[in-house]
């Protein structure tokens, strides 16, 4: 008794074999990249403390950035006006909320640009040039 395979079944078996062989080849190529080390040097003594405080301050500012954007800028007012404009036109969901928020962010950056430039010129620029000290 002989068993003959149908052509479609042979193609299916060849496809499985090719997929397994390519998967093994991909697994073999990933071996050298598994042993990577990352080291971060913070310095020693006072430099270590200073660097640690700077990193904590940076993480704090990044986590509070959205609330600072809402409280300090005109972002909230622009969002409210754009939402009222959308309702006044008579379309409830025509520009989605993501579009309204994106437009509000762009307009906030445009409106607050001169204020941010003045704050940079008066505060951050002299601090970077060591003309003023913290504390």
TORLUM-823952 format. One record per residue: x, z negated, y negated of N, C-alpha, C, O in turn; residue number from 1; residue in one letter. Coordinates in steps of 0.001 Angstrom, whole numbers, plus 500000, padded with zeros to 6 digits. Layout:
BEGIN
+--------+--------+--------+--------+--------+--------+--------+--------+--------+--------+--------+--------+-----+-----+
|    n_u |    n_w |    n_v |   ca_u |   ca_w |   ca_v |    c_u |    c_w |    c_v |    o_u |    o_w |    o_v |   n | res |
+--------+--------+--------+--------+--------+--------+--------+--------+--------+--------+--------+--------+-----+-----+
|      X |      Z |      Y |      X |      Z |      Y |      X |      Z |      Y |      X |      Z |      Y | NUM |   a |
...
+--------+--------+--------+--------+--------+--------+--------+--------+--------+--------+--------+--------+-----+-----+
END
This chain:
BEGIN
+--------+--------+--------+--------+--------+--------+--------+--------+--------+--------+--------+--------+-----+-----+
|    n_u |    n_w |    n_v |   ca_u |   ca_w |   ca_v |    c_u |    c_w |    c_v |    o_u |    o_w |    o_v |   n | res |
+--------+--------+--------+--------+--------+--------+--------+--------+--------+--------+--------+--------+-----+-----+
| 500839 | 500000 | 501169 | 500000 | 500000 | 500000 | 500889 | 500000 | 498761 | 501748 | 499133 | 498597 |   1 |   x |
| 500678 | 500956 | 497917 | 501466 | 501044 | 496692 | 500583 | 500744 | 495498 | 499403 | 501089 | 495450 |   2 |   x |
| 501205 | 500092 | 494548 | 500486 | 499755 | 493315 | 501049 | 500627 | 492197 | 502257 | 500658 | 491967 |   3 |   x |
| 500181 | 501315 | 491527 | 500626 | 502129 | 490395 | 500084 | 501510 | 489111 | 498925 | 501102 | 489032 |   4 |   x |
| 500941 | 501455 | 488129 | 500533 | 500900 | 486836 | 499988 | 502008 | 485955 | 500493 | 503130 | 485949 |   5 |   x |
| 498981 | 501680 | 485238 | 498429 | 502634 | 484302 | 499384 | 502796 | 483120 | 500122 | 501860 | 482813 |   6 |   x |
| 499398 | 503944 | 482451 | 500320 | 504169 | 481327 | 500121 | 503155 | 480192 | 501098 | 502719 | 479583 |   7 |   x |
| 498898 | 502782 | 479908 | 498647 | 501827 | 478823 | 499247 | 500469 | 479154 | 499755 | 499778 | 478271 |   8 |   x |
| 499190 | 500080 | 480444 | 499744 | 498790 | 480858 | 501264 | 498810 | 480738 | 501866 | 497802 | 480367 |   9 |   x |
| 501895 | 499950 | 481048 | 503346 | 500071 | 480901 | 503756 | 499944 | 479435 | 504731 | 499263 | 479116 |  10 |   x |
| 503020 | 500593 | 478557 | 503317 | 500506 | 477123 | 503153 | 499070 | 476643 | 503945 | 498593 | 475831 |  11 |   x |
| 502138 | 498384 | 477135 | 501915 | 496992 | 476757 | 503083 | 496128 | 477208 | 503556 | 495283 | 476449 |  12 |   x |
| 503560 | 496333 | 478449 | 504706 | 495571 | 478958 | 505971 | 495874 | 478166 | 506759 | 494971 | 477886 |  13 |   x |
| 506170 | 497131 | 477805 | 507338 | 497495 | 477001 | 507242 | 496838 | 475624 | 508251 | 496390 | 475078 |  14 |   x |
| 506040 | 496779 | 475065 | 505844 | 496130 | 473762 | 506159 | 494650 | 473816 | 506787 | 494113 | 472904 |  15 |   x |
| 505724 | 493982 | 474885 | 506016 | 492554 | 475038 | 507517 | 492342 | 475202 | 508084 | 491423 | 474610 |  16 |   x |
| 508158 | 493183 | 475997 | 509607 | 493073 | 476194 | 510374 | 493287 | 474898 | 511337 | 492574 | 474614 |  17 |   x |
| 509947 | 494262 | 474119 | 510600 | 494520 | 472836 | 510415 | 493346 | 471883 | 511355 | 492956 | 471189 |  18 |   x |
| 509221 | 492783 | 471846 | 508960 | 491639 | 470972 | 509792 | 490434 | 471379 | 510350 | 489750 | 470521 |  19 |   x |
| 509882 | 490165 | 472674 | 510692 | 489037 | 473138 | 512169 | 489250 | 472841 | 512859 | 488318 | 472428 |  20 |   x |
| 512655 | 490464 | 473048 | 514058 | 490757 | 472782 | 514380 | 490623 | 471293 | 515420 | 490074 | 470930 |  21 |   x |
| 513483 | 491128 | 470423 | 513713 | 490970 | 468985 | 513634 | 489523 | 468557 | 514391 | 489100 | 467682 |  22 |   x |
| 512736 | 488750 | 469152 | 512662 | 487325 | 468830 | 513921 | 486586 | 469220 | 514400 | 485734 | 468472 |  23 |   x |
| 514468 | 486904 | 470395 | 515731 | 486285 | 470815 | 516878 | 486687 | 469897 | 517744 | 485866 | 469594 |  24 |   x |
| 516892 | 487933 | 469454 | 517942 | 488381 | 468532 | 517845 | 487636 | 467204 | 518866 | 487250 | 466635 |  25 |   x |
| 516631 | 487432 | 466709 | 516449 | 486682 | 465464 | 516877 | 485232 | 465622 | 517498 | 484668 | 464721 |  26 |   x |
| 516556 | 484627 | 466748 | 516983 | 483247 | 466995 | 518498 | 483145 | 467077 | 519073 | 482157 | 466620 |  27 |   x |
| 519151 | 484140 | 467647 | 520612 | 484117 | 467759 | 521276 | 484254 | 466393 | 522364 | 483719 | 466180 |  28 |   x |
| 520638 | 484961 | 465469 | 521227 | 485147 | 464141 | 521097 | 483915 | 463258 | 521842 | 483792 | 462286 |  29 |   x |
| 520188 | 483003 | 463554 | 519991 | 481834 | 462696 | 520943 | 480698 | 463005 | 520987 | 479733 | 462241 |  30 |   x |
| 521699 | 480760 | 464073 | 522575 | 479654 | 464468 | 523632 | 479312 | 463424 | 523820 | 478121 | 463175 |  31 |   x |
| 524340 | 480245 | 462790 | 525385 | 479848 | 461840 | 524851 | 479169 | 460583 | 525586 | 478417 | 459944 |  32 |   x |
| 523619 | 479406 | 460215 | 523102 | 478842 | 458974 | 522537 | 477441 | 459138 | 522020 | 476886 | 458169 |  33 |   x |
| 522612 | 476855 | 460308 | 521995 | 475549 | 460529 | 522842 | 474389 | 460029 | 522309 | 473296 | 459837 |  34 |   x |
| 524138 | 474581 | 459812 | 525020 | 473464 | 459483 | 525478 | 473525 | 458028 | 526672 | 473660 | 457762 |  35 |   x |
| 524551 | 473427 | 457097 | 524898 | 473436 | 455682 | 524813 | 472024 | 455129 | 523877 | 471288 | 455440 |  36 |   x |
| 525781 | 471646 | 454313 | 525789 | 470327 | 453684 | 525615 | 470479 | 452185 | 526150 | 471407 | 451579 |  37 |   x |
| 524866 | 469566 | 451594 | 524686 | 469533 | 450153 | 525125 | 468166 | 449667 | 524633 | 467142 | 450142 |  38 |   x |
| 526050 | 468148 | 448722 | 526494 | 466883 | 448147 | 526319 | 466948 | 446639 | 526578 | 467976 | 446013 |  39 |   x |
| 525882 | 465853 | 446076 | 525696 | 465744 | 444636 | 526595 | 464624 | 444146 | 526444 | 463473 | 444557 |  40 |   x |
| 527526 | 464960 | 443271 | 528427 | 463947 | 442729 | 527900 | 463425 | 441403 | 527733 | 464195 | 440457 |  41 |   x |
| 527639 | 462138 | 441324 | 527142 | 461537 | 440092 | 528263 | 460936 | 439250 | 527999 | 460453 | 438149 |  42 |   x |
| 529488 | 460950 | 439724 | 530585 | 460325 | 438999 | 530798 | 458907 | 439489 | 530257 | 458491 | 440513 |  43 |   x |
| 531606 | 458170 | 438724 | 531907 | 456789 | 439090 | 531732 | 455893 | 437875 | 531854 | 456347 | 436737 |  44 |   x |
| 531449 | 454634 | 438115 | 531371 | 453627 | 437052 | 530246 | 453898 | 436071 | 529087 | 454042 | 436462 |  45 |   x |
| 530604 | 453967 | 434767 | 529607 | 454166 | 433711 | 528969 | 455545 | 433806 | 527792 | 455703 | 433480 |  46 |   x |
| 529728 | 456545 | 434247 | 529175 | 457894 | 434382 | 528070 | 457933 | 435431 | 527104 | 458684 | 435293 |  47 |   x |
| 528212 | 457124 | 436479 | 527188 | 457060 | 437518 | 525884 | 456521 | 436948 | 524815 | 457077 | 437202 |  48 |   x |
| 525966 | 455450 | 436184 | 524766 | 454868 | 435583 | 524138 | 455825 | 434585 | 522919 | 455993 | 434565 |  49 |   x |
| 524964 | 456451 | 433758 | 524455 | 457378 | 432751 | 523756 | 458563 | 433409 | 522676 | 458960 | 432971 |  50 |   x |
| 524348 | 459128 | 434444 | 523765 | 460274 | 435135 | 522461 | 459894 | 435831 | 521505 | 460669 | 435835 |  51 |   x |
| 522426 | 458696 | 436420 | 521210 | 458234 | 437093 | 520075 | 458056 | 436096 | 518938 | 458439 | 436370 |  52 |   x |
| 520378 | 457476 | 434943 | 519354 | 457290 | 433907 | 518870 | 458639 | 433395 | 517677 | 458806 | 433142 |  53 |   x |
| 519768 | 459602 | 433236 | 519364 | 460932 | 432783 | 518434 | 461604 | 433790 | 517457 | 462241 | 433396 |  54 |   x |
| 518722 | 461472 | 435063 | 517866 | 462081 | 436093 | 516499 | 461416 | 436114 | 515483 | 462099 | 436239 |  55 |   x |
| 516458 | 460091 | 435994 | 515170 | 459383 | 435962 | 514368 | 459805 | 434738 | 513159 | 460015 | 434834 |  56 |   x |
| 515033 | 459933 | 433578 | 514341 | 460365 | 432361 | 513809 | 461787 | 432515 | 512696 | 462079 | 432077 |  57 |   x |
| 514584 | 462669 | 433127 | 514145 | 464048 | 433331 | 512925 | 464119 | 434238 | 511977 | 464850 | 433949 |  58 |   x |
| 512941 | 463372 | 435325 | 511803 | 463367 | 436248 | 510565 | 462787 | 435564 | 509455 | 463275 | 435773 |  59 |   x |
| 510753 | 461748 | 434748 | 509630 | 461156 | 434020 | 509031 | 462148 | 433040 | 507809 | 462279 | 432960 |  60 |   x |
| 509871 | 462847 | 432294 | 509374 | 463825 | 431322 | 508644 | 464966 | 432028 | 507599 | 465420 | 431563 |  61 |   x |
| 509195 | 465427 | 433149 | 508533 | 466507 | 433882 | 507180 | 466084 | 434443 | 506257 | 466895 | 434510 |  62 |   x |
| 507058 | 464825 | 434845 | 505773 | 464378 | 435385 | 504750 | 464140 | 434280 | 503547 | 464249 | 434516 |  63 |   x |
| 505216 | 463817 | 433085 | 504291 | 463566 | 431980 | 504048 | 464795 | 431113 | 503237 | 464735 | 430189 |  64 |   x |
| 504723 | 465903 | 431381 | 504608 | 467100 | 430550 | 503174 | 467621 | 430412 | 502785 | 467977 | 429300 |  65 |   x |
| 502369 | 467687 | 431472 | 500993 | 468174 | 431278 | 500164 | 467286 | 430352 | 499405 | 467792 | 429525 |  66 |   x |
| 500303 | 465977 | 430484 | 499529 | 465096 | 429602 | 500047 | 465167 | 428172 | 499264 | 465058 | 427229 |  67 |   x |
| 501357 | 465347 | 427994 | 501904 | 465510 | 426645 | 501368 | 466797 | 426029 | 501029 | 466821 | 424846 |  68 |   x |
| 501290 | 467854 | 426810 | 500748 | 469123 | 426321 | 499315 | 468957 | 425835 | 498938 | 469504 | 424798 |  69 |   x |
| 498524 | 468207 | 426578 | 497119 | 468020 | 426215 | 496984 | 467114 | 424995 | 496157 | 467381 | 424123 |  70 |   x |
| 497780 | 466046 | 424916 | 497618 | 465063 | 423842 | 498247 | 465490 | 422522 | 497702 | 465180 | 421462 |  71 |   x |
| 499360 | 466182 | 422552 | 500131 | 466418 | 421337 | 499816 | 467766 | 420697 | 499974 | 467913 | 419485 |  72 |   x |
| 499383 | 468732 | 421460 | 499175 | 470076 | 420920 | 497684 | 470356 | 420728 | 496827 | 469509 | 420983 |  73 |   x |
| 497414 | 471568 | 420273 | 496034 | 471993 | 420046 | 495434 | 472658 | 421284 | 494440 | 473376 | 421179 |  74 |   x |
| 496019 | 472430 | 422435 | 495586 | 473081 | 423676 | 494122 | 472787 | 423990 | 493363 | 473697 | 424324 |  75 |   x |
| 493724 | 471518 | 423885 | 492350 | 471129 | 424227 | 491338 | 471812 | 423318 | 490306 | 472295 | 423783 |  76 |   x |
| 491632 | 471852 | 422032 | 490703 | 472494 | 421091 | 490569 | 473986 | 421378 | 489474 | 474543 | 421302 |  77 |   x |
| 491670 | 474619 | 421703 | 491621 | 476057 | 421993 | 490816 | 476321 | 423259 | 490051 | 477284 | 423308 |  78 |   x |
| 490972 | 475490 | 424278 | 490190 | 475655 | 425515 | 488702 | 475483 | 425227 | 487878 | 476251 | 425725 |  79 |   x |
| 488356 | 474476 | 424424 | 486944 | 474237 | 424097 | 486370 | 475424 | 423334 | 485260 | 475868 | 423631 |  80 |   x |
| 487104 | 475940 | 422363 | 486613 | 477073 | 421574 | 486450 | 478317 | 422453 | 485456 | 479034 | 422329 |  81 |   x |
| 487407 | 478575 | 423330 | 487283 | 479748 | 424204 | 486121 | 479596 | 425192 | 485455 | 480578 | 425518 |  82 |   x |
| 485880 | 478384 | 425663 | 484739 | 478160 | 426565 | 483418 | 478333 | 425828 | 482477 | 478919 | 426362 |  83 |   x |
| 483347 | 477824 | 424600 | 482130 | 478020 | 423798 | 481922 | 479495 | 423472 | 480789 | 479975 | 423467 |  84 |   x |
| 483001 | 480210 | 423202 | 482899 | 481640 | 422937 | 482387 | 482390 | 424163 | 481578 | 483309 | 424040 |  85 |   x |
| 482856 | 482000 | 425338 | 482393 | 482627 | 426574 | 480899 | 482387 | 426764 | 480167 | 483292 | 427164 |  86 |   x |
| 480448 | 481170 | 426476 | 479023 | 480856 | 426609 | 478202 | 481573 | 425540 | 477091 | 482027 | 425812 |  87 |   x |
| 478749 | 481678 | 424316 | 478018 | 482333 | 423228 | 477841 | 483823 | 423485 | 476837 | 484409 | 423078 |  88 |   x |
| 478785 | 484423 | 424143 | 478656 | 485842 | 424468 | 477546 | 486053 | 425487 | 476913 | 487108 | 425511 |  89 |   x |
| 477309 | 485056 | 426323 | 476230 | 485140 | 427294 | 476695 | 485353 | 428718 | 475875 | 485566 | 429611 |  90 |   x |
| 477983 | 485301 | 428943 | 478504 | 485429 | 430301 | 479064 | 484080 | 430716 | 479886 | 483494 | 430012 |  91 |   x |
| 478615 | 483595 | 431855 | 479036 | 482262 | 432282 | 480403 | 482281 | 432951 | 481225 | 481399 | 432700 |  92 |   x |
| 480656 | 483265 | 433792 | 481893 | 483267 | 434570 | 482688 | 484558 | 434418 | 483541 | 484849 | 435257 |  93 |   x |
| 482432 | 485337 | 433373 | 483111 | 486623 | 433254 | 484619 | 486488 | 433111 | 485337 | 487027 | 433954 |  94 |   x |
| 485149 | 485804 | 432098 | 486570 | 485486 | 432236 | 486689 | 484183 | 433021 | 486167 | 483161 | 432577 |  95 |   x |
| 487348 | 484185 | 434155 | 487457 | 482956 | 434943 | 488204 | 481865 | 434175 | 488876 | 482129 | 433178 |  96 |   x |
| 488069 | 480648 | 434662 | 488715 | 479522 | 433988 | 490229 | 479681 | 433943 | 490862 | 479241 | 432984 |  97 |   x |
| 490819 | 480298 | 434956 | 492270 | 480489 | 434925 | 492693 | 481402 | 433777 | 493753 | 481206 | 433182 |  98 |   x |
| 491868 | 482396 | 433469 | 492167 | 483283 | 432343 | 492025 | 482527 | 431034 | 492847 | 482688 | 430132 |  99 |   x |
| 490987 | 481700 | 430920 | 490786 | 480905 | 429705 | 491958 | 479951 | 429501 | 492457 | 479817 | 428383 | 100 |   x |
| 492400 | 479291 | 430557 | 493524 | 478359 | 430459 | 494803 | 479113 | 430101 | 495593 | 478630 | 429289 | 101 |   x |
| 495017 | 480278 | 430689 | 496216 | 481069 | 430378 | 496222 | 481520 | 428927 | 497250 | 481452 | 428254 | 102 |   x |
| 495077 | 481980 | 428448 | 494985 | 482355 | 427036 | 495224 | 481154 | 426129 | 495886 | 481272 | 425098 | 103 |   x |
| 494685 | 480000 | 426511 | 494881 | 478794 | 425709 | 496349 | 478378 | 425684 | 496848 | 477944 | 424646 | 104 |   x |
| 497045 | 478505 | 426811 | 498481 | 478188 | 426835 | 499269 | 479131 | 425932 | 500151 | 478692 | 425195 | 105 |   x |
| 498957 | 480414 | 425986 | 499645 | 481381 | 425136 | 499382 | 481098 | 423659 | 500310 | 481085 | 422850 | 106 |   x |
| 498116 | 480872 | 423312 | 497785 | 480585 | 421918 | 498391 | 479265 | 421449 | 498797 | 479152 | 420292 | 107 |   x |
| 498459 | 478269 | 422326 | 499090 | 477001 | 421969 | 500571 | 477206 | 421681 | 501094 | 476659 | 420710 | 108 |   x |
| 501244 | 477982 | 422508 | 502664 | 478262 | 422263 | 502850 | 479022 | 420954 | 503811 | 478775 | 420226 | 109 |   x |
| 501942 | 479941 | 420651 | 502026 | 480701 | 419408 | 501788 | 479813 | 418190 | 502513 | 479908 | 417200 | 110 |   x |
| 500773 | 478947 | 418259 | 500427 | 478082 | 417129 | 501466 | 476986 | 416928 | 501838 | 476681 | 415795 | 111 |   x |
| 501936 | 476393 | 418029 | 502852 | 475255 | 417929 | 504320 | 475669 | 417866 | 505186 | 474802 | 417749 | 112 |   x |
| 504626 | 476952 | 417938 | 506009 | 477425 | 417903 | 506804 | 476940 | 416706 | 507903 | 476417 | 416887 | 113 |   x |
| 506290 | 477091 | 415479 | 507048 | 476591 | 414320 | 507260 | 475073 | 414347 | 508305 | 474589 | 413914 | 114 |   x |
| 506294 | 474333 | 414843 | 506433 | 472873 | 414928 | 507521 | 472511 | 415930 | 508345 | 471636 | 415663 | 115 |   x |
| 507530 | 473181 | 417083 | 508570 | 472920 | 418078 | 509953 | 473287 | 417531 | 510933 | 472604 | 417827 | 116 |   x |
| 510039 | 474359 | 416735 | 511324 | 474751 | 416145 | 511808 | 473699 | 415151 | 512996 | 473376 | 415122 | 117 |   x |
| 510896 | 473162 | 414334 | 511276 | 472093 | 413394 | 511736 | 470852 | 414142 | 512716 | 470223 | 413743 | 118 |   x |
| 511052 | 470490 | 415211 | 511447 | 469318 | 415993 | 512814 | 469535 | 416628 | 513623 | 468609 | 416693 | 119 |   x |
| 513074 | 470741 | 417093 | 514387 | 471039 | 417680 | 515486 | 470952 | 416624 | 516535 | 470354 | 416862 | 120 |   x |
| 515239 | 471557 | 415442 | 516251 | 471551 | 414386 | 516529 | 470150 | 413858 | 517667 | 469832 | 413514 | 121 |   x |
| 515494 | 469305 | 413790 | 515668 | 467965 | 413224 | 516133 | 466938 | 414241 | 516751 | 465946 | 413852 | 122 |   x |
| 515865 | 467131 | 415524 | 516169 | 466092 | 416497 | 517125 | 466486 | 417596 | 518158 | 465840 | 417777 | 123 |   x |
| 516805 | 467528 | 418329 | 517590 | 467859 | 419521 | 518917 | 468523 | 419156 | 519947 | 468218 | 419758 | 124 |   x |
| 518899 | 469423 | 418180 | 520124 | 470129 | 417795 | 521212 | 469171 | 417301 | 522355 | 469297 | 417740 | 125 |   x |
| 520908 | 468207 | 416398 | 521952 | 467249 | 415997 | 522397 | 466345 | 417144 | 523556 | 465931 | 417186 | 126 |   x |
| 521494 | 466035 | 418073 | 521860 | 465191 | 419208 | 522840 | 465911 | 420127 | 523794 | 465306 | 420616 | 127 |   x |
| 522609 | 467195 | 420362 | 523517 | 467973 | 421203 | 524879 | 468124 | 420525 | 525910 | 468115 | 421198 | 128 |   x |
| 524888 | 468263 | 419203 | 526146 | 468419 | 418458 | 526841 | 467078 | 418213 | 527866 | 467034 | 417533 | 129 |   x |
| 526297 | 465984 | 418758 | 526835 | 464622 | 418590 | 526885 | 464186 | 417130 | 527762 | 463411 | 416748 | 130 |   x |
| 525948 | 464676 | 416304 | 525857 | 464240 | 414918 | 525044 | 462961 | 414792 | 525202 | 462224 | 413818 | 131 |   x |
| 524173 | 462684 | 415765 | 523410 | 461437 | 415802 | 523584 | 460818 | 417176 | 523962 | 461499 | 418129 | 132 |   x |
| 523309 | 459529 | 417275 | 523442 | 458820 | 418541 | 522095 | 458272 | 418972 | 521228 | 457995 | 418143 | 133 |   x |
| 521930 | 458119 | 420270 | 520716 | 457522 | 420815 | 520857 | 456019 | 420718 | 521893 | 455459 | 421076 | 134 |   x |
| 519794 | 455355 | 420225 | 519800 | 453895 | 420195 | 520022 | 453408 | 418870 | 520059 | 452196 | 418655 | 135 |   x |
+--------+--------+--------+--------+--------+--------+--------+--------+--------+--------+--------+--------+-----+-----+
END
